[in-house]
Amino acid sequence: MPVSQTSMQAYAAIQKKLSANQSIVYNAIRKHPLASNRDIADDLGWPINTVTPRCNELRQLGLVELGGTKRSRTTGISVQWMYAVG
């Protein structure tokens, strides 16, 4: 399905407001919905303590929401997953 012009404009406006690391994490969440902080850290090859604050910032900006819980592939414990809303 083609992306509407207004959707592309909204996406560009969001990207301009984000720091470089916020933008990278936001794009990773958009690419991998249902991702946990650990999933994103593994995907980007970043330490979890770099990813988690960026996810929290994106949540405060209203661009990311928590969706539910799932079992971590790494630790086997229950973790929250998130998705991009912006």
MOKAJO-V828849 format. One record per residue. N is the residue number from 0. RES is the residue in one small letter. OMEGA is omega in degrees with one decimal (* if undefined). NEAR is the number of other ideal C-beta (glycine too) atoms within 8 Angstrom. Layout:
{{N & RES & OMEGA & NEAR} {N & RES & OMEGA & NEAR}}
//
This chain:
{{0 & m & 179.5 & 2} {1 & p & 179.3 & 3} {2 & v & -179.1 & 5} {3 & s & 179.2 & 6} {4 & q & -179.4 & 5} {5 & t & 176.7 & 6} {6 & s & 178.9 & 8} {7 & m & 178.2 & 9} {8 & q & 178.6 & 8} {9 & a & 178.8 & 9} {10 & y & 179.3 & 9} {11 & a & 179.3 & 8} {12 & a & 178.3 & 8} {13 & i & -177.4 & 11} {14 & q & -179.4 & 9} {15 & k & -176.7 & 6} {16 & k & -173.7 & 6} {17 & l & 170.8 & 10} {18 & s & -179.5 & 5} {19 & a & -178.6 & 6} {20 & n & 176.5 & 8} {21 & q & -179.6 & 11} {22 & s & 178.9 & 10} {23 & i & -179.8 & 10} {24 & v & 178.4 & 14} {25 & y & 179.4 & 16} {26 & n & 177.2 & 8} {27 & a & 178.6 & 12} {28 & i & 177.5 & 16} {29 & r & -178.7 & 8} {30 & k & -175.9 & 6} {31 & h & 176.6 & 10} {32 & p & -177.7 & 7} {33 & l & -179.2 & 7} {34 & a & 172.4 & 11} {35 & s & 175.8 & 11} {36 & n & -179.9 & 10} {37 & r & 178.3 & 11} {38 & d & -179.0 & 11} {39 & i & 178.5 & 16} {40 & a & 179.3 & 13} {41 & d & -178.9 & 8} {42 & d & -178.0 & 10} {43 & l & -175.5 & 10} {44 & g & -179.0 & 5} {45 & w & 171.8 & 8} {46 & p & -179.4 & 6} {47 & i & -178.0 & 9} {48 & n & 170.6 & 6} {49 & t & -177.1 & 10} {50 & v & -174.3 & 14} {51 & t & 178.5 & 9} {52 & p & 179.0 & 8} {53 & r & 176.9 & 12} {54 & c & 177.8 & 14} {55 & n & 177.7 & 8} {56 & e & 178.8 & 9} {57 & l & 175.3 & 14} {58 & r & 178.9 & 12} {59 & q & 177.1 & 6} {60 & l & 179.9 & 9} {61 & g & -178.6 & 6} {62 & l & -178.0 & 10} {63 & v & 175.8 & 13} {64 & e & 173.2 & 7} {65 & l & -176.4 & 7} {66 & g & -175.8 & 8} {67 & g & -180.0 & 6} {68 & t & 175.3 & 6} {69 & k & 178.4 & 9} {70 & r & 179.5 & 7} {71 & s & 176.2 & 11} {72 & r & -176.2 & 4} {73 & t & -172.5 & 6} {74 & t & -177.5 & 6} {75 & g & 179.2 & 5} {76 & i & 179.9 & 6} {77 & s & 179.4 & 6} {78 & v & 176.7 & 12} {79 & q & 174.8 & 8} {80 & w & -176.7 & 13} {81 & m & 178.0 & 13} {82 & y & 179.6 & 10} {83 & a & 178.0 & 10} {84 & v & -177.9 & 7} {85 & g & * & 10}}
//
